[in-house]
Amino acid sequence: MINEDRKIKEKFQSKTWNEIKTNDSWAIFKIMAEFVEGYEKLGKIGPSVSIFGSARTNSEDPYYKLAEEVGFKLTQNGYGVITGGGPGIMEAGNKGAHRGKGTSIGLNIELPFEQHYNPWIDKDKNLEFDYFFVRKVMFVKYSQGFIVMPGGFGTLDELFEAITLIQTKKIGRFPIILMGSKFWGGLVDWIKNTLLEQKKISEEDLKLFRVVDTADEAIDHLNKFYSKYQLKPNF
């Protein structure tokens, strides 16, 4: 590992500053291409809900089965399903959507481990991204809600980015549903007993998300939220 780090450092040091700046400038076109492809394909999908969760969840895990049930029931209520396109919870969500004969979208990211697209994504809706920030824009822009299953750092990143964007009114409010009170209970308690108590957030901010334990509770919350509107794509 030390030798590998030394090689990377030497490679970087061998470049002139102008070469580095030029590479950064050309990267803009790759970033633009990812935005264009994402907008072109996702602009046609119709109302959809994103399911997030760990890529490390195996098919025997109760949360895998719950994510599959959620994906299925979303399609039965008129929603498509968007996931990160990989294994684990993502696979379960797409599998449920496929079983329900609904729209099944995968937003894949190139990673050195864990990530490979699952077989339950619609062939014309399997997108590949190099940049996390482009991918996250797609999740937020084209989702009518986030259903957040147990996961790791990536899941937390997507959860708190969405909450922050809604809290700061950079985007319109949409349902954020945490599935599994046993898993999320400690985090929610910390938010209430530390962040709220120390006035880092307001009481109103606690209403930006909902904790549920069943697929029916999640669907019911989504439907009640959108009963006030004519459901339409979020753009």
C-alpha positions in Angstrom: 0.0 0.0 0.0 2.9 2.3 0.8 4.6 1.6 -2.5 1.3 2.2 -4.3 0.9 5.6 -2.6 4.4 6.5 -3.5 3.8 5.7 -7.2 0.6 7.8 -7.2 2.5 10.7 -5.6 5.4 10.4 -8.0 3.0 10.3 -11.0 1.3 13.4 -9.7 4.6 15.3 -9.1 5.8 14.5 -12.6 3.0 16.5 -14.0 3.3 20.3 -14.5 0.7 22.6 -13.0 -0.5 23.5 -16.5 -1.1 19.8 -17.3 -3.1 19.4 -14.2 -5.2 22.4 -14.9 -5.8 21.2 -18.5 -7.0 17.8 -17.3 -9.4 19.5 -14.9 -10.7 21.6 -17.7 -11.4 18.7 -20.0 -13.2 16.8 -17.2 -15.9 19.4 -17.6 -17.0 17.9 -20.8 -17.3 14.4 -19.3 -19.3 15.9 -16.5 -21.6 17.7 -19.0 -22.1 14.4 -20.9 -23.2 12.6 -17.8 -25.7 15.4 -17.0 -27.0 15.4 -20.6 -27.5 11.6 -20.7 -29.2 11.6 -17.3 -31.6 14.4 -18.1 -32.4 12.8 -21.5 -33.3 9.4 -20.1 -34.8 10.3 -16.7 -36.9 13.1 -18.1 -39.2 10.5 -19.6 -39.7 8.1 -16.7 -42.7 9.5 -14.9 -43.3 9.6 -11.1 -40.7 7.5 -9.3 -39.4 6.8 -5.8 -35.8 6.1 -4.9 -34.9 3.2 -2.6 -31.5 3.5 -0.9 -29.7 1.0 1.3 -26.6 -1.2 1.7 -25.0 -3.0 -1.2 -23.8 -5.6 1.4 -27.3 -6.9 2.3 -27.7 -10.5 1.2 -30.9 -12.0 -0.2 -31.8 -13.8 3.0 -31.8 -10.6 5.1 -35.2 -9.4 6.3 -34.4 -5.9 5.0 -33.7 -7.3 1.5 -37.1 -8.9 1.5 -38.7 -5.7 2.8 -37.0 -3.6 0.1 -38.4 -6.1 -2.6 -41.9 -5.8 -1.1 -41.6 -2.0 -1.1 -40.4 -2.0 -4.7 -43.4 -4.2 -5.7 -46.0 -2.1 -3.9 -44.6 1.1 -5.3 -45.3 -0.1 -8.8 -48.9 -1.2 -7.7 -49.5 2.4 -6.6 -48.3 4.1 -9.8 -44.7 4.8 -9.0 -41.5 3.7 -10.8 -38.5 2.6 -8.7 -35.1 4.2 -8.8 -32.1 2.6 -7.1 -28.3 2.9 -7.2 -28.4 0.0 -9.6 -26.1 -2.3 -7.6 -26.5 -5.4 -5.4 -28.0 -5.7 -1.9 -30.9 -3.4 -1.1 -30.7 -1.8 -4.6 -31.1 -5.2 -6.3 -34.1 -5.9 -4.0 -35.8 -2.7 -4.9 -35.4 -3.2 -8.7 -36.4 -6.9 -8.3 -39.7 -5.8 -6.7 -40.3 -3.3 -9.4 -39.7 -5.9 -12.1 -42.0 -8.3 -10.4 -44.7 -5.6 -10.3 -44.1 -4.9 -14.0 -43.3 -1.3 -13.3 -40.5 1.0 -14.3 -37.2 -0.1 -12.8 -34.3 2.3 -13.0 -30.6 1.9 -12.0 -28.2 4.7 -11.5 -24.9 2.9 -11.4 -21.6 4.3 -10.2 -18.1 3.0 -11.1 -16.5 1.8 -7.8 -13.4 -0.3 -7.0 -15.6 -2.8 -5.0 -19.2 -3.8 -4.3 -20.8 -2.1 -7.3 -22.0 -4.0 -10.3 -25.4 -3.6 -11.9 -28.2 -6.0 -11.0 -30.3 -7.9 -13.5 -33.6 -6.4 -12.6 -33.1 -3.0 -14.2 -35.0 -2.1 -17.4 -32.4 -2.4 -20.2 -33.1 1.1 -21.5 -32.9 2.6 -17.9 -29.5 1.4 -16.7 -27.3 4.5 -16.5 -23.6 4.6 -15.6 -21.9 7.5 -13.8 -18.3 8.3 -12.9 -19.2 11.2 -10.6 -21.1 10.8 -7.4 -22.3 14.4 -7.4 -23.9 14.0 -10.9 -25.6 10.8 -9.8 -27.0 12.5 -6.6 -28.5 15.3 -8.7 -30.4 12.7 -10.7 -31.7 11.0 -7.6 -33.0 14.3 -6.2 -34.3 15.8 -9.4 -36.3 12.8 -10.6 -37.6 11.2 -7.4 -40.9 11.9 -5.8 -39.7 10.4 -2.5 -36.8 8.7 -0.8 -37.2 5.4 1.0 -34.1 4.8 3.0 -33.4 1.2 4.1 -30.5 0.3 6.5 -27.1 1.2 4.9 -23.7 2.6 5.4 -21.9 5.9 4.7 -23.3 6.2 1.1 -26.9 5.8 2.3 -26.3 8.4 5.1 -24.8 10.7 2.6 -27.8 10.6 0.3 -30.2 10.9 3.3 -28.6 13.9 4.8 -28.1 15.7 1.5 -31.8 15.4 0.7 -32.8 16.6 4.2 -30.3 19.6 3.9 -31.6 20.6 0.5 -35.2 20.6 1.7 -34.3 22.3 5.0 -32.5 25.1 3.2 -35.3 25.3 0.6 -33.0 24.6 -2.3 -35.5 22.0 -3.5 -39.2 21.5 -2.8 -40.2 19.1 0.0 -40.9 15.5 -0.8 -41.3 12.4 1.5 -38.2 11.0 3.2 -39.0 7.6 4.8 -36.6 5.7 7.0 -37.5 2.0 7.1 -36.7 0.1 10.2 -37.2 1.8 13.6 -34.7 -0.7 15.2 -31.9 0.3 12.8 -32.6 4.1 12.7 -33.8 4.6 16.3 -30.3 5.4 17.7 -29.7 8.0 15.0 -33.1 9.6 15.5 -32.6 9.7 19.3 -29.2 11.4 18.7 -30.8 14.0 16.4 -33.5 14.8 19.0 -31.4 14.6 22.1 -28.2 16.3 20.8 -28.9 18.3 17.7 -32.3 19.6 18.8 -31.4 20.0 22.4 -28.3 22.0 21.5 -30.4 24.1 19.1 -28.5 23.0 16.0 -31.8 22.2 14.3 -35.4 23.3 14.9 -38.4 21.2 16.1 -39.9 21.7 12.6 -36.9 20.0 11.0 -37.9 16.7 12.7 -40.9 16.7 10.4 -38.7 16.4 7.3 -38.5 12.6 7.7 -40.7 9.8 8.9 -39.7 6.4 10.5 -41.8 3.4 9.6 -41.5 -0.4 9.8 -43.7 -1.8 7.0 -44.1 -1.4 3.3 -47.8 -0.5 3.7 -46.8 2.4 6.1 -44.3 3.7 3.6 -46.8 3.6 0.7 -49.5 5.1 2.8 -47.3 8.1 3.8 -46.4 8.7 0.1 -50.0 8.5 -1.0 -51.2 10.8 1.7 -48.5 13.3 0.8 -49.4 13.4 -2.8 -53.1 13.3 -2.3 -52.9 17.1 -2.2 -51.3 17.3 -5.7 -51.7 15.9 -9.1 -48.8 13.4 -9.1 -46.3 14.4 -11.8 -42.5 14.2 -12.3 -40.5 16.4 -10.0 -39.1 19.0 -12.5 
